[in-house]
Amino acid sequence: MIDYPDESAFELYFSKIYGPRWLIMRQAFSQPGFKIARRNLFFDPHVWTQKHGNWVGEELSFLPNCYHVNESVDLQSLDEILLPLYRMDPASVVAARALQVQPGDRVLDMCAAPGGKSLILIEAMCGLNIKSQDLSVIDLTGHFVANELSAKRRHRMMTVIKRYLPKEVRSLVRMRGEDGSRIGLHEKHSYDKILLDAPCSGERGLFDKLIEIQQWKEKRTKSFAIRQYALLASAFMALKRGGRLVYSTCSISPYENDGVIEKFIKRQKKRGGDDFRIQFCDQKNLGEATEYGTLFLPDKMGWGPIFFAVIEKLD
């Protein structure tokens, strides 16, 4: 980890928020992020057992269908029509599963790239889950919109879709490149489930960039929060009554996490809106409960950072 001045705005801001814990968190951020390999449920389970069941490590007891795997294994180079594993942060798996997608749902992933969470949602939409992996009963009645504003990131995600989903499932997926903050204006009450993995400060990526640390100002995280709220308001408009929305970031700043949810609640109530509730998720002590959601920080479990909160639109 780089050395940067203790009086930097970055250091002062986060040490004020986390207190003595901040020193431990800084050390945790200097370590590589913990990743697992999540099994692709569209990959034939019989082939999995025969060809790949031996070289992955033990399945995580607290996160079914996820495995320890040798970091030297190049998953992208495997000679398979569909790739069997997708490497990702365990907290991202928890956040995606919290959306509780059901077979036949109409689903929107508003800021979808790189695509790991989308794969989890698409499997559930097609009726595959950690308990049911029968490929003969795939449900093809759902509809999935993977929206990503960045053309470069959208192109990368299209590659992920091709490498992990069978052709008949890919036909259910529509790639779009719209500004997510405008989707709700022309698609009101259109989706059963919406994942908003919002663009954020991503502080983990700053720890080895001295110049960015030195130039960091509190207004950076406030600017992200403004954009995040616009996306969240749009997502809620696009959500059907009775629908479920998961808002997530990889930030450690309260402005971008609970702060965005608090702003959403205040704005809704100011408009007289009482058609929502914050749904708290029991994560079996996997994450830390915040005022409105769940936060995973690397000093506790090596995961994250990931924050997510669940909002339900009432009937």
MARZANU-495370 format. One line per 2 residues: number of its first residue (from 1); for each residue x, y, z of N, C-alpha, C. Coordinates in pm, whole numbers, plus 50000, padded with zeros to 5 digits. Atoms other than C-alpha are relative to their C-alpha. Layout:
<recs>
NUM	X Y Z X Y Z X Y Z  ... $
</recs>
This chain:
<recs>
1	50084 49881 50000 50000 50000 50000 50088 50124 50000  49921 49879 50008 50129 50347 49916 49991 50079 50130 $
3	50004 49908 49887 50218 50603 50181 49944 50132 49951  50053 49869 50036 50013 50918 50167 49982 50081 50128 $
5	50002 49916 49880 49992 51215 50404 49880 49974 50089  50108 50022 49905 49788 51160 50718 49899 50115 49999 $
7	50090 49885 50001 49641 51508 50669 49925 50012 49868  50073 49995 50127 49506 51427 50320 49851 49998 50027 $
9	50145 49996 49984 49134 51491 50273 49943 49859 50003  50044 50139 50005 49091 51122 50193 50014 49935 50137 $
11	49972 50060 49869 49253 51014 50520 49913 50061 50109  50077 49933 49897 49075 51271 50731 49852 49962 49993 $
13	50142 50032 50019 48734 51193 50585 49968 49860 50053  50033 50137 49963 48747 50816 50630 50042 49964 50142 $
15	49963 50025 49860 48929 50817 50963 49894 50058 50094  50109 49942 49920 48651 51042 51095 49879 49906 50002 $
17	50115 50090 50010 48387 50794 50974 50023 49871 50077  49976 50134 49945 48552 50470 51087 50082 49999 50129 $
19	49928 49993 49874 48758 50591 51382 50123 49910 50002  49882 50087 49988 49031 50353 51512 49999 49884 49900 $
21	50010 50112 50094 48901 50085 51275 50066 50032 49866  49950 49960 50131 49028 50285 50977 50141 49946 49974 $
23	49864 50050 50019 49391 50178 51032 49998 49853 49958  50013 50141 50035 49286 49812 51015 49944 49985 49859 $
25	50058 50005 50134 49075 49876 50707 50103 50033 49894  49895 49964 50095 49367 50044 50532 50090 49881 49971 $
27	49917 50118 50019 49577 49734 50587 49927 49894 49918  50079 50099 50075 49297 49511 50457 49991 50037 49853 $
29	50009 49956 50139 49266 49721 50142 50131 49981 49925  49871 50020 50066 49636 49670 50074 50017 49856 49952 $
31	49994 50139 50040 49571 49297 50029 49910 49978 49878  50086 50029 50114 49427 49147 49708 49860 49962 50046 $
33	50137 50032 49966 49049 49118 49714 49974 49850 49992  50031 50143 49998 48918 48772 49803 49896 49968 49894 $
35	50091 50040 50105 48751 48605 49504 49971 49851 50011  50038 50140 50007 48562 48280 49467 49963 49968 49855 $
37	50048 50041 50132 48458 48079 49162 49857 49949 50015  50141 50041 49994 48081 48057 49122 49969 49913 49880 $
39	50027 50095 50108 47958 47761 48919 49887 50049 49910  50101 49967 50100 47766 47833 48600 49896 49889 49995 $
41	50102 50103 49993 47436 47649 48643 49950 49954 49863  50035 50045 50135 47385 47629 48266 50102 49899 49947 $
43	49899 50098 50039 47698 47414 48246 49953 49863 50049  50051 50135 49970 47600 47044 48239 50061 49947 50130 $
45	49946 50046 49871 47634 46917 48600 50074 49867 49990  49930 50128 50016 47739 46570 48480 50141 50022 49943 $
47	49868 49967 50056 48022 46716 48273 50085 50067 50107  49928 49933 49891 48113 46933 48571 50067 49897 50091 $
49	49947 50101 49908 48158 46630 48795 50116 49924 49937  49899 50079 50068 48361 46442 48536 50127 50078 49971 $
51	49885 49926 50051 48588 46722 48419 50057 50104 50096  49953 49887 49922 48607 46999 48678 49978 49986 50150 $
53	50032 50013 49859 48485 46870 49009 50120 49977 50088  49884 50033 49919 48832 46773 49121 50099 50114 50017 $
55	49896 49898 49989 49038 47083 49053 49955 50126 50072  50042 49888 49915 48823 47336 49236 50014 49958 50145 $
57	49989 50030 49859 48859 47363 49610 49865 49972 50063  50120 50031 49925 48600 47311 49877 49890 50103 49977 $
59	50113 49909 50012 48254 47458 49836 49984 50078 50131  50017 49918 49882 48192 47748 50074 49870 49965 50071 $
61	50119 50043 49926 47952 47635 50345 49898 50112 50014  50089 49886 49980 47807 47985 50384 49953 50060 49868 $
63	50037 49945 50130 47772 48047 50008 49993 49886 49899  50013 50117 50087 47640 47744 49818 50027 50033 49854 $
65	49969 49991 50143 47756 47686 49460 50121 50090 49972  49881 49917 50014 48070 47893 49523 50119 49925 50060 $
67	49886 50084 49966 48418 47745 49551 50129 50081 50011  49863 49953 50005 48773 47824 49641 50062 49944 49871 $
69	49936 50048 50122 48980 47799 49325 50139 50060 49990  49863 49955 50017 49347 47828 49241 50003 50126 49914 $
71	49996 49873 50072 49415 48187 49134 50075 49990 49867  49922 50014 50124 49653 48062 48865 49919 49940 49886 $
73	50083 50060 50103 49371 47886 48678 49940 50110 49912  50056 49904 50094 49280 48083 48367 49866 49948 49950 $
75	50133 50051 50033 48905 48026 48345 49963 50030 49855  50039 49961 50136 48876 48208 48013 50063 49909 49893 $
77	49931 50083 50099 49114 47962 47843 49948 49856 49996  50050 50137 49998 48916 47648 47927 49932 49965 49868 $
79	50052 50044 50130 48820 47449 47619 49858 49947 50018  50140 50037 49980 48444 47450 47671 49912 50092 49916 $
81	50095 49915 50070 48147 47575 47470 49947 50106 50095  50036 49908 49894 48024 47731 47793 50103 49988 50112 $
83	49905 50004 49890 48259 47827 48072 49931 49954 50128  50066 50057 49882 48191 47641 48398 50001 50088 50123 $
85	49982 49921 49878 48301 47905 48651 50016 50148 49967  49981 49855 50012 48288 48280 48700 50058 50050 50131 $
87	49931 49953 49880 48531 48441 48943 49947 50137 50040  50055 49874 49953 48385 48720 49158 50011 50012 50151 $
89	50000 49975 49857 48367 48875 49503 49879 49931 50063  50114 50068 49936 48150 48666 49740 49886 50095 50036 $
91	50104 49905 49962 47965 48979 49856 49911 50036 49881  50080 49973 50120 47852 49041 49497 49898 49890 49977 $
93	50094 50112 50011 47692 48695 49496 49883 50021 50096  50104 49977 49900 47503 48777 49816 49905 50111 49955 $
95	50082 49888 50044 47381 49109 49675 49907 49961 49886  50082 50042 50114 47258 48952 49350 49889 49905 50044 $
97	50101 50095 49954 47078 48668 49528 49892 50068 50084  50097 49928 49919 46906 48922 49753 49883 50054 49917 $
99	50109 49953 50086 46697 49030 49452 49887 49897 49990  50099 50108 49996 46517 48693 49473 49920 49990 49869 $
101	50065 50015 50131 46445 48664 49100 49931 49865 49992  50080 50121 50016 46178 48405 49013 49985 49966 49852 $
103	50022 50040 50139 46112 48203 48696 49894 50086 49932  50094 49921 50077 45942 48412 48430 49999 50148 50030 $
105	49997 49857 49967 46025 48748 48588 50049 50084 49883  49944 49900 50090 46087 49056 48380 50101 50079 50083 $
107	49891 49952 49915 46425 49177 48509 50082 50107 49927  49910 49897 50051 46637 49489 48459 50125 50006 50087 $
109	49873 49971 49935 47005 49511 48547 50043 50135 49943  49991 49864 50053 47040 49888 48515 50141 50042 49962 $
111	49859 49969 50029 47422 49916 48523 50074 49866 50003  49979 50145 49994 47505 49561 48424 50145 49952 49992 $
113	49864 50050 50019 47874 49534 48329 50073 49994 50135  49948 50095 50100 48090 49336 48382 49913 49876 49974 $
115	50094 50107 50033 47810 49079 48407 49986 49886 50098  50007 50111 49906 47873 48848 48702 49867 49991 50072 $
117	50130 50000 49932 47559 48953 48888 49888 49965 49902  50102 50031 50101 47356 48936 48566 49986 49850 49979 $
119	50005 50144 50020 47449 48571 48523 49919 49932 50110  50075 50056 49887 47311 48491 48870 49851 50025 49982 $
121	50140 49963 50018 46987 48675 48794 49936 49923 49886  50054 50072 50117 46941 48508 48455 49977 49853 50034 $
123	50021 50139 49957 46989 48161 48605 49870 49986 50080  50121 50006 49918 46718 48232 48862 49874 50025 49916 $
125	50112 49970 50088 46488 48380 48595 49959 49879 49918  50026 50121 50079 46519 48054 48405 49969 49879 50087 $
127	50039 50109 49912 46435 47843 48710 50113 49918 50056  49886 50073 49945 46786 47729 48797 50046 50067 50128 $
129	49947 49948 49875 46909 47771 49152 50089 49895 50063  49903 50091 49937 47144 47605 49395 49938 49867 50039 $
131	50066 50125 49966 46882 47339 49472 49946 49927 49877  50056 50059 50121 46746 47282 49122 50086 50036 49880 $
133	49908 49977 50111 46991 47241 48835 49965 49911 49881  50046 50086 50108 46783 47032 48593 49988 50081 49872 $
135	49996 49921 50123 46868 47173 48250 49884 49969 49906  50111 50037 50088 46569 46995 48094 49875 50082 50028 $
137	50120 49924 49964 46323 47228 48268 50028 50150 50006  49971 49857 50004 46471 47569 48187 49876 50077 49958 $
139	50115 49915 50027 46198 47833 48194 50042 50113 49905  49964 49901 50102 46213 48053 47881 49894 50108 49986 $
141	50108 49901 50007 45922 48282 47968 50041 50137 50054  49957 49873 49942 46124 48557 48137 50057 50094 49895 $
143	49939 49899 50088 46277 48871 47989 50104 50075 50082  49891 49938 49926 46611 49021 48091 50060 50114 49919 $
145	49936 49884 50063 46740 49369 48006 50130 50029 50074  49868 49967 49946 47112 49422 48062 50038 50136 49942 $
147	49972 49864 50046 47167 49797 48039 50138 50044 50049  49867 49950 49964 47516 49949 48034 50032 50119 49910 $
149	49979 49877 50076 47585 50307 47928 50132 50001 49925  49867 50001 50061 47955 50254 47852 50007 49898 49887 $
151	49990 50090 50115 48006 50107 47504 50110 49897 50021  49889 50091 49978 48338 49954 47606 49962 49890 50099 $
153	50043 50097 49900 48194 49785 47914 49887 49913 49946  50109 50077 50061 47887 49679 47717 50055 49891 49908 $
155	49938 50098 50090 48108 49505 47461 50060 49885 50079  49941 50104 49915 48292 49318 47736 49891 49910 50057 $
157	50108 50080 49942 47964 49207 47888 49938 49908 49896  50054 50084 50106 47840 49075 47554 50084 49874 49984 $
159	49911 50117 50005 48143 48846 47554 49968 49905 50115  50037 50082 49885 48049 48723 47903 49871 49924 49972 $
161	50129 50063 50032 47692 48652 47788 50020 49882 49904  49976 50106 50099 47819 48446 47493 50075 49882 50060 $
163	49918 50108 49943 48066 48247 47705 49930 49922 50110  50062 50065 49884 47825 48159 47987 49856 49957 49979 $
165	50141 50033 50017 47473 48131 47845 49976 49922 49872  50036 50072 50121 47329 47876 47600 49921 50090 49905 $
167	50061 49917 50104 47190 48014 47275 49854 50030 50028  50142 49977 49979 46824 47965 47368 49975 50096 50116 $
169	50013 49907 49889 46878 48161 47691 50043 50140 49958  49956 49868 50049 47068 48441 47516 49888 50074 49928 $
171	50111 49936 50070 46751 48505 47317 49907 50076 50095  50082 49930 49901 46586 48623 47641 50065 50128 50049 $
173	49922 49888 49949 46855 48884 47703 50009 50110 49896  49990 49883 50087 46839 49231 47552 50106 50094 50057 $
175	49896 49906 49960 47152 49446 47570 49960 50141 49957  50031 49861 50031 47092 49821 47589 50108 50092 50055 $
177	49898 49903 49959 47312 50129 47628 49941 50134 50034  50070 49876 49966 47079 50389 47778 50053 50062 50128 $
179	49976 49933 49872 47126 50645 48052 49896 49947 50096  50093 50064 49907 46972 50455 48342 49908 50098 50069 $
181	50082 49902 49929 46843 50774 48502 49877 50041 49922  50115 49964 50083 46595 50809 48215 49908 49881 49971 $
183	50080 50120 50030 46467 50452 48191 49863 50007 50066  50126 49994 49928 46199 50509 48454 49900 50095 49939 $
185	50090 49902 50059 46056 50802 48260 49915 49941 49889  50076 50058 50113 45950 50588 47962 49966 49853 50018 $
187	50036 50139 49972 45917 50244 48125 49945 49986 50141  50057 50005 49866 45708 50305 48433 49930 49866 50026 $
189	50065 50124 49955 45597 49994 48624 50020 49887 49898  49973 50097 50107 45768 49764 48371 50071 49873 50046 $
191	49915 50112 49961 45990 49527 48572 49962 49943 50137  50025 50068 49873 45933 49269 48844 50116 50016 50097 $
193	49878 49993 49918 46292 49289 48969 50101 50092 49930  49898 49909 50055 46560 49554 48923 50123 49997 50089 $
195	49872 49985 49932 46927 49546 49019 50064 50129 49954  49925 49879 50030 47098 49883 49039 50134 49992 50072 $
197	49863 50003 49949 47469 49823 49093 50065 50128 49952  49973 49864 50048 47544 50192 49074 50149 50031 49987 $
199	49863 49949 50007 47867 50354 48953 50032 50075 50128  49968 49944 49869 48055 50466 49263 50147 50038 50009 $
201	49862 49955 49980 48379 50598 49410 50101 49886 49990  49911 50115 50009 48529 50248 49429 50133 50023 50068 $
203	49879 49960 49928 48778 50342 49698 50110 49894 50000  49896 50103 50002 48955 50005 49686 50101 50025 49888 $
205	49911 49976 50114 49096 50102 49347 50089 50122 50014  49919 49880 49982 49246 50423 49484 50125 49977 50084 $
207	49898 50017 49898 49479 50272 49741 50142 49987 49944  49866 50006 50058 49769 50223 49500 50023 50113 49900 $
209	49989 49887 50092 49723 50557 49321 50019 50127 50080  49965 49888 49913 49903 50829 49512 49940 50131 49952 $
211	50050 49873 50053 49800 51113 49282 49851 50015 50026  50144 49993 49978 49431 51027 49307 49967 50018 50148 $
213	50019 49981 49856 49456 51001 49685 50025 50146 50038  49963 49862 49967 49626 51341 49702 49896 50099 49947 $
215	50095 49909 50062 49365 51499 49474 49856 49977 50048  50136 50034 49956 49064 51336 49646 49940 50110 50084 $
217	50075 49903 49922 48801 51575 49782 49864 49940 50034  50129 50051 49956 48478 51511 49968 49893 50018 49892 $
219	50100 49977 50105 48287 51654 49673 49996 49887 49898  49999 50116 50091 48392 51346 49473 49889 49902 50038 $
221	50101 50096 49957 48175 51115 49681 49860 50061 49999  50129 49933 50007 47896 51375 49700 49947 50002 49857 $
223	50041 50000 50141 47892 51395 49319 49947 49863 49958  50049 50135 50030 47858 51018 49289 49863 49979 50061 $
225	50128 50020 49932 47573 51026 49540 49885 50067 49926  50103 49931 50079 47381 51276 49327 49959 49915 49881 $
227	50027 50087 50115 47411 51051 49023 49930 49872 50044  50058 50124 49950 47326 50743 49227 49853 50018 50036 $
229	50140 49976 49966 47007 50898 49359 49914 50010 49874  50075 49989 50125 46897 50986 49005 49972 49863 49941 $
231	50018 50137 50051 46949 50624 48901 49899 49923 50085  50091 50071 49911 46765 50494 49208 49856 50047 49980 $
233	50135 49947 50023 46466 50723 49151 49943 49945 49869  50043 50054 50129 46450 50606 48790 49965 49852 50013 $
235	50025 50143 49982 46474 50240 48893 49868 49976 50072  50125 50018 49926 46189 50279 49140 49879 50029 49912 $
237	50109 49972 50093 45970 50435 48872 49977 49884 49905  50010 50111 50096 46044 50142 48640 49952 49871 50065 $
239	50036 50121 49928 45956 49887 48910 49848 49983 50006  50143 50030 49988 45615 49718 48902 49956 50006 50146 $
241	50054 50012 49865 45390 49731 49205 50015 49855 50046  49969 50134 49950 45484 49435 49422 50139 49954 49961 $
243	49866 50036 50046 45832 49440 49268 50107 50024 50105  49888 49996 49906 46172 49425 49435 50122 50061 49931 $
245	49886 49928 50054 46479 49647 49383 50118 49985 50096  49878 50003 49919 46835 49597 49507 50092 50111 49951 $
247	49904 49892 50028 47060 49905 49522 50133 49959 50063  49870 50040 49946 47431 49831 49560 50111 50091 49947 $
249	49879 49931 50044 47772 49999 49540 50121 49922 50054  49876 50053 49941 48135 49906 49606 50075 50112 50071 $
251	49942 49886 49928 48192 50228 49802 49996 49976 50150  50001 50003 49854 48276 50269 50169 49952 50133 50058 $
253	50046 49867 49958 48134 50623 50183 49852 49998 50035  50142 49996 49964 47805 50668 50372 49916 50086 49907 $
255	50074 49918 50096 47707 50939 50122 49939 49914 49890  50040 50080 50115 47684 50673 49851 49920 49876 50037 $
257	50068 50120 49954 47527 50400 50061 49871 50036 50074  50119 49961 49925 47282 50475 50341 49951 50139 49964 $
259	50038 49863 50033 47289 50841 50237 49906 50008 49881  50086 50002 50119 47133 50765 49897 49862 49944 50036 $
261	50129 50059 49960 46865 50545 50053 49922 50098 50087  50067 49902 49914 46788 50809 50316 49940 50113 49915 $
263	50052 49896 50089 46749 51073 50044 49878 49951 49925  50114 50059 50071 46518 50840 49851 49876 49997 50092 $
265	50111 50011 49904 46301 50782 50161 49939 50139 50026  50050 49865 49971 46276 51155 50239 49925 50059 49881 $
267	50065 49946 50119 46191 51249 49881 49865 49933 49976  50126 50072 50020 45924 50979 49857 49894 50047 50099 $
269	50095 49958 49898 45763 51083 50184 49958 50146 49979  50034 49860 50027 45777 51451 50087 49894 50009 49891 $
271	50100 50003 50107 45576 51362 49778 49871 49931 50045  50117 50071 49951 45329 51178 49994 49999 49853 49965 $
273	49991 50141 50041 45452 50841 49873 50019 49908 50119  49985 50102 49895 45399 50550 50111 49990 49861 49936 $
275	50016 50124 50076 45415 50280 49844 50128 49918 49995  49875 50075 50000 45752 50133 49943 50034 49959 50143 $
277	49943 50033 49870 45934 49964 50228 50142 49952 49979  49864 50051 50001 46296 49887 50304 49995 49860 50060 $
279	50004 50140 49956 46332 49510 50331 50139 49959 50049  49871 50039 49946 46612 49405 50563 50022 49850 49980 $
281	49968 50139 50033 46787 49079 50472 50082 49937 50112  49923 50076 49903 46909 48820 50718 50114 49929 49928 $
283	49884 50056 50069 47259 48742 50595 50082 49906 50088  49935 50098 49913 47346 48504 50880 50140 50047 50042 $
285	49876 49941 49950 47616 48739 51009 50110 50009 49895  49898 49989 50105 47791 48751 50671 50043 50144 49980 $
287	49969 49860 50019 47777 49130 50660 49961 50081 50123  50034 49910 49890 47730 49430 50887 49872 50075 49967 $
289	50124 49926 50020 47384 49577 50926 50027 50150 50012  49996 49854 49992 47364 49950 50849 49858 50048 50026 $
291	50134 49947 49970 47068 50181 50899 49897 49948 49900  50096 50041 50102 46909 50072 50571 50039 49875 49922 $
293	49957 50112 50082 47110 49782 50431 50105 49914 50066  49893 50091 49955 47408 49547 50458 50130 50044 49936 $
295	49870 49956 50047 47775 49635 50425 50104 49892 50026  49889 50094 49988 48068 49401 50360 50130 50079 49992 $
297	49872 49929 49998 48409 49540 50458 50114 49899 50013  49894 50101 50009 48739 49361 50392 50077 49973 50129 $
299	49925 50027 49877 48883 49396 50741 49935 49892 50085  50071 50103 49924 48618 49156 50877 50010 49863 49935 $
301	50006 50131 50066 48597 48881 50613 50090 49990 49877  49919 50001 50121 48832 48981 50333 49921 50030 49875 $
303	50085 49974 50115 48537 49054 50107 49981 50149 49979  50050 49866 50028 48414 49366 49940 50111 50101 49973 $
305	50123 49954 49937 48362 49641 49992 49878 49992 49908  50130 50001 50069 47998 49595 49889 49894 50046 50101 $
307	50119 49962 49925 47690 49772 50022 49879 49967 49916  50125 50012 50074 47337 49676 49927 49881 50020 50092 $
309	50127 49979 49929 46985 49767 50030 49887 49954 49909  50115 50054 50075 46650 49618 49927 49879 50091 50021 $
311	50121 49919 49996 46346 49828 49840 49890 49924 49929  50115 50065 50062 46005 49678 49770 49892 50105 49973 $
313	50112 49910 50032 45724 49865 49593 49871 49927 50035  50121 50064 49950 45397 49788 49764 49890 49996 49894 $
315	50113 50014 50094 45088 49669 49573 49901 50114 50019 $
</recs>
